[in-house]
């Protein structure tokens, strides 16, 4: 897999994971609490992708911000770029 394909795959996987977590958090009666470990894992995966230079900090922030815009009621999405930085 070349660098471009790896980058595209990382962006797509991160966005899909954050989107799934945001939807699940919105629908859950327990909200974010039930998915806390998965949210922390997504933030860690974001940091690792940045450290491995698969994506830039700006791209990571943009991905988290896009998901936050689609799900304004999900608190962790709003703090996401700070989690990922």
Secondary structure, 3 states (H helix, E strand, C coil): CCHHHHHHHHHHHHHHHHHHHHHHHHHCCCHHHHHHHHHHHHHHHHHHHHHCCCCCHHHHHHHHHHHHHHCCCCHHHHHHHHHHC
